[in-house]
């Protein structure tokens, strides 16, 4: 199952930022997220600013995800509209379906 996703951002002058999200489910409704971050620029500056910015993004995403209704996760791709950024989510849902789960997954 894809519990990890990596975002690699390429900036001008070969600068690069890599963020890996590793999700560790705690229960059907709670997931702990680990997000190591690496960069090859501004290495003399504290990395805490990057962590703080990333945390703000996660908090925005969390608010959106937690407000979704119904909480049940549709496993049929035809039940929702999708964009290319949904690829890892779709792979995860196919994996849940392959485990024998039916139309929806939730608590």
C-alpha positions in Angstrom: 0.0 0.0 0.0 1.3 3.5 -0.8 1.8 5.0 2.6 4.5 7.3 1.3 4.6 10.0 -1.2 7.5 12.2 -2.3 7.3 15.7 -3.7 10.4 17.0 -5.4 10.4 20.7 -6.3 13.0 22.0 -8.8 13.9 25.7 -8.6 16.1 27.7 -10.9 19.9 27.3 -10.6 19.5 23.5 -9.7 18.0 24.3 -6.3 15.8 21.4 -5.1 13.5 20.8 -2.2 12.3 17.3 -1.4 9.5 16.5 1.0 8.5 12.9 1.8 5.2 12.2 3.5 5.0 8.9 5.3 1.6 8.2 6.8 1.3 5.8 9.7 -2.3 4.9 10.4 -3.1 4.8 14.1 -6.8 3.9 13.7 -9.5 4.2 11.1 -9.9 7.9 11.7 -6.4 8.9 12.9 -3.1 8.9 11.0 0.3 10.1 12.2 2.3 11.8 9.4 6.1 11.9 9.2 7.5 14.5 6.8 11.3 14.6 6.4 12.5 17.5 4.3 15.7 18.0 2.4 17.1 20.9 0.4 20.3 21.7 -1.4 20.1 25.5 -1.1 20.1 28.0 1.8 21.9 25.3 3.9 23.3 28.0 6.1 19.8 29.1 7.2 17.7 27.3 9.9 15.6 24.6 8.4 12.8 25.4 11.0 11.4 28.0 8.6 10.8 25.3 6.0 9.2 23.0 8.7 7.0 25.8 9.9 5.8 26.6 6.3 5.1 23.0 5.6 3.2 22.7 8.9 0.9 25.6 7.8 0.2 23.8 4.6 -0.6 20.5 6.5 -3.0 22.4 8.8 -4.8 23.8 5.8 -5.1 20.4 4.2 -6.2 18.8 7.6 -9.1 21.3 7.9 -10.3 20.5 4.4 -10.0 16.7 4.8 -11.7 16.7 8.2 -14.6 18.7 6.9 -15.4 16.3 4.1 -18.7 14.6 4.2 -19.4 11.8 4.1 -16.3 10.5 6.0 -16.4 7.3 4.1 -13.8 6.9 1.3 -15.3 5.9 -2.0 -13.3 3.1 -3.6 -14.8 3.4 -7.1 -13.0 6.1 -9.1 -16.2 6.9 -10.9 -17.8 8.2 -7.7 -15.6 11.3 -7.7 -13.8 13.6 -10.1 -10.0 13.3 -10.1 -6.9 15.3 -11.2 -3.4 14.0 -11.8 -2.4 14.9 -8.2 -4.8 12.2 -7.0 -2.7 9.4 -8.4 -1.4 8.2 -5.0 -4.8 8.4 -3.4 -6.3 6.4 -6.3 -3.5 3.7 -5.9 -4.3 3.6 -2.2 -8.0 3.0 -2.9 -7.3 0.3 -5.5 -5.2 -1.4 -2.8 -8.0 -1.2 -0.3 -10.4 -2.7 -2.9 -7.8 -5.5 -3.6 -7.9 -6.3 0.1 -11.6 -7.2 -0.3 -13.1 -3.9 0.9 -16.3 -3.0 -0.9 -17.7 0.3 -2.2 -16.7 2.5 0.7 -14.0 2.5 3.4 -14.5 4.1 6.7 -14.8 3.6 10.4 
